[in-house]
């Protein structure tokens, strides 16, 4: 993606691009939106990468953690004035069932002292998404900003570009002929179905007065034991103490703080 935000009109919509691995591009994008003076009623933090080879940004940060969590932490912080202005905004953080594989290693999130594992790196970034929603909601509720996280479902989009055939076979995306054509019983969703829970989190009246919860299939997911093999959110992705520790670490790593009071 280009470093500089690019805006163009598509009917009543505006489209802008930014490089989530470039902190200056994030700041420029947010500044351009704030300059419009508009309130921001819904922010869906859904952009990300998955199971990449070991990549690092200019700061030396591991790319999945930097893109999927730190960049969206910074973007939300920069857009905070517009979220508060809405007097009833929602921030929706797209996590994943991948969070079930690992929590956030706060001591070595960038794999500087442990062997890199692409799936563990993805898992901790998705746990970070859920934890971010927990702490953002705690801090933001008094300002009318509520936050949610969700698993959208298994969907074959360009997000899988880094997966090899073994990866695709493991997740059930191949048919008997070895083609990318998941059978109906595989549980894969189409794009519209995959977007449904994010839209539900952004708009559902059922979530009025709630926040910090993790959702699946247009419903609030159950909190389950960490060794569970079924659906639901793992405790390491919903622990408020871990969420606060991640928040502090994220501020240190990005150099960005929210203009809100912590209760």
Order of alpha helices (4+ residues) and beta strands (2+ residues): beta-beta-alpha-beta-alpha-alpha-beta-alpha-beta-alpha-alpha-beta-beta-beta-beta-alpha
